[in-house]
């Protein structure tokens, strides 16, 4: 056995800005966002985005986005499948925590979405984290309570009222399948 230590490069936002294609950067480690998500994933994202866009018409301070760059730290830039932001974005990327984040699982991202991103979103104080599984057609709604996510609801055909500051918007998840 060799006693050699493997040294990985540690990339930052300034490196990331120079790259071609879609990349996420988590604690200095790059993750390619290729291949593109499967059609089922894209359909769910589109239908969910429509549900949020319609519901947010009564909540003018919030908007739904899919996807945009979210700069968490100099060495962490994420691209959630969808997010809701209740403040003005003044840069080419989001540099403050959104109100809600959605990740739609795929075989290539499930482990990262359930562990690395879960921890990052929780540590950033993002009030809601939704994990959607196209394979089981289930939505998991996690809500931040005292700095820790708790599973509020899990299932396929349910409606959930999201409290986004001054707005409470109900989302009917049976509409995304």
C-alpha positions in Angstrom: 0.0 0.0 0.0 1.1 3.4 -0.8 1.2 6.1 1.8 0.6 8.8 -0.8 -2.1 11.3 -0.1 -4.4 12.1 -3.1 -4.8 15.9 -3.4 -7.9 17.2 -5.2 -8.0 20.6 -6.7 -10.3 23.1 -4.8 -12.2 25.3 -7.2 -13.9 28.6 -6.5 -16.5 30.9 -8.1 -13.9 32.6 -10.2 -12.9 29.2 -11.7 -16.5 28.2 -12.1 -17.3 31.4 -14.1 -14.8 30.4 -16.8 -16.2 26.9 -17.4 -18.4 26.0 -20.4 -21.6 24.0 -19.9 -23.6 23.5 -16.7 -21.7 22.8 -13.5 -22.4 22.7 -9.8 -19.7 23.3 -7.4 -19.9 21.8 -3.9 -17.2 22.7 -1.4 -14.7 23.2 -4.2 -15.6 20.0 -6.1 -17.2 20.3 -9.6 -20.2 18.3 -10.7 -21.2 18.2 -14.4 -24.9 18.8 -14.9 -25.0 16.5 -18.0 -26.7 14.6 -19.5 -29.8 16.7 -19.5 -32.6 15.3 -17.3 -34.9 12.7 -18.8 -38.3 13.8 -20.3 -40.3 12.6 -17.2 -38.1 14.8 -15.0 -38.6 17.8 -17.3 -42.3 17.3 -17.5 -42.6 17.2 -13.7 -40.4 20.4 -13.5 -42.6 22.2 -16.0 -45.9 21.2 -14.4 -44.6 22.1 -10.9 -43.3 25.4 -12.2 -46.7 26.1 -13.6 -48.4 25.3 -10.3 -46.1 27.7 -8.4 -46.3 30.4 -11.0 -50.1 30.4 -10.9 -50.2 30.2 -7.1 -47.7 33.1 -6.8 -49.8 35.5 -8.8 -51.4 36.5 -5.5 -48.0 36.9 -3.9 -46.2 39.6 -5.9 -43.0 39.7 -3.9 -42.2 36.0 -4.7 -41.3 34.4 -8.0 -40.6 30.8 -9.2 -37.4 30.1 -11.1 -36.1 27.0 -12.8 -33.1 26.6 -12.6 -30.8 29.5 -11.7 -27.4 29.6 -10.2 -27.4 29.9 -6.4 -24.1 31.0 -5.0 -24.0 29.7 -1.4 -20.3 30.4 -0.9 -17.2 31.1 -2.9 -16.7 27.4 -3.4 -20.3 26.3 -3.6 -22.7 27.1 -6.5 -25.8 25.1 -6.9 -28.5 24.8 -9.6 -31.7 23.6 -8.0 -34.4 22.2 -10.3 -36.8 24.9 -9.1 -36.8 27.6 -6.4 -39.0 30.3 -5.1 -37.4 33.7 -4.3 -39.2 36.3 -2.3 -36.8 39.2 -2.8 -35.2 41.0 -5.7 -32.3 39.3 -7.5 -29.8 42.0 -8.5 -27.0 39.9 -9.8 -26.6 37.3 -12.6 -27.0 34.7 -9.9 -28.8 34.3 -6.5 -26.6 35.2 -3.6 -29.0 34.8 -0.7 -31.1 31.9 0.5 -34.4 31.4 -1.4 -37.7 30.7 0.4 -38.1 27.2 -1.2 -36.0 24.8 -3.1 -37.0 21.8 -5.2 -34.8 18.9 -6.4 -36.2 16.3 -8.7 -34.3 13.0 -8.2 -32.6 11.2 -11.0 -30.2 8.2 -10.7 -27.2 10.6 -11.3 -28.2 13.1 -8.6 -30.3 11.3 -5.9 -27.4 10.8 -3.5 -26.2 14.4 -3.8 -29.8 15.8 -3.6 -30.6 13.7 -0.5 -27.4 14.3 1.4 -25.0 17.1 0.3 -27.7 19.5 -0.9 -30.1 18.6 1.9 -27.3 19.6 4.4 -26.4 22.8 2.5 -30.0 24.0 2.2 -30.7 23.2 5.9 -27.5 25.1 6.9 -28.6 28.1 4.7 -31.9 28.4 6.6 -34.1 27.7 3.5 -37.6 27.3 4.9 -38.8 24.6 2.6 -37.0 21.8 0.7 -39.0 19.6 -1.6 -37.6 16.3 -2.9 -39.5 14.8 -5.8 -39.1 11.2 -6.9 -40.3 10.5 -10.5 -39.9 6.8 -10.0 -42.2 6.5 -7.0 -44.3 9.6 -7.9 -43.8 10.9 -4.4 -43.1 14.4 -3.1 -41.4 14.9 0.3 -42.0 18.3 1.9 -39.3 19.3 4.4 -39.9 22.3 6.6 -37.2 24.1 8.6 -38.0 24.0 12.3 -35.5 25.4 14.8 -32.7 25.1 12.2 -33.5 21.5 11.3 -35.6 20.0 8.5 -38.5 17.8 9.5 -40.6 15.9 7.0 -44.0 17.6 7.0 -45.7 15.5 4.4 -44.9 12.7 1.9 -47.1 11.3 -0.8 -48.4 11.6 -4.3 -51.8 13.3 -4.4 -52.0 16.0 -1.7 -52.1 19.8 -1.4 -49.7 21.7 0.9 -50.0 25.3 2.0 -46.6 27.0 1.9 -46.1 30.0 4.2 -43.9 32.4 2.2 -43.7 35.4 4.5 -46.8 37.4 3.9 -48.3 34.8 1.6 -49.7 31.3 2.0 -49.9 29.5 -1.3 -51.4 26.1 -1.7 -49.8 23.7 -4.2 -51.7 20.7 -5.4 -49.1 18.0 -6.2 -51.6 15.7 -7.9 -51.3 18.1 -10.8 -47.6 17.4 -11.5 -47.9 13.7 -12.5 
